[in-house]
Amino acid sequence: MVEQYFEEVGDNYYTGKELRDCRPELSYQVGVTPEAVEKARDHEKLVESLPFESKPLSRFPPEFDAKWRFFWPIGERPENIRNDLPKVIPENFPEWETKMDLWGNHMIDACETAAEMTAVGLGLDKDTFTERMRHGSHLLAPTASDLVKHDVGTALAGFHYDLNFITAHGKSRYPGLFIWLRDWTRMACKIPQGCLLM
């Protein structure tokens, strides 16, 4: 469903049609974010210190990302801010809300389980982290890239780190996601079927 959506919205965008699901006035925190909007922070000095085999493929200073994204708020919000981020539901996708909420809530459940396991492993109360996650501004953010438009080797998302307590990735249909270990060794992600990367 999401692949079909990105294919349709990309076709519209490249032919100059309006992106009805785009909310730049909300800093793109809901709805679709087209390519060439997001840009990673500049980590050029850090990257210069890495050995060649661990350097990212993205350019410095950072360029705008070649990826698209769709932000979908998930989970319960506090009563006083519940309507701050409206859900953008694309036309012609009647199952959008049901499927996005289902997948998003599965992701939250998995993150809460990992947070509880971490707390127990650290000798803390089981709900130490999950209590702080409750009513958080959780976002499901499926990402897409036009693999016909961009050449092989294009860095679709620049070298970056996430600000979240936990970021969870599902299995991609295509390779190319890299992570850096604590010693800054670059490693290709290979997520087994039925698993998440956190």
Secondary structure, 3 states (H helix, E strand, C coil): CHHHHHHHHHHHHHCCCCCCCECHHHCCCCEEECCCCCECCCCHHHHHCCCHHHCCCCCCCCCECCEEEEEEECCCCCHHHCCCCCCCCCCCCCCHHHHHHHHHHHHHHHHHHHHHHHHHHCCCCCCCCHHHHCCCCCEECCEEECCCCCCCCCCCCCCCCCCCCCCCECCCCCCCCEEECCCCCEEECCCCCCCCEC
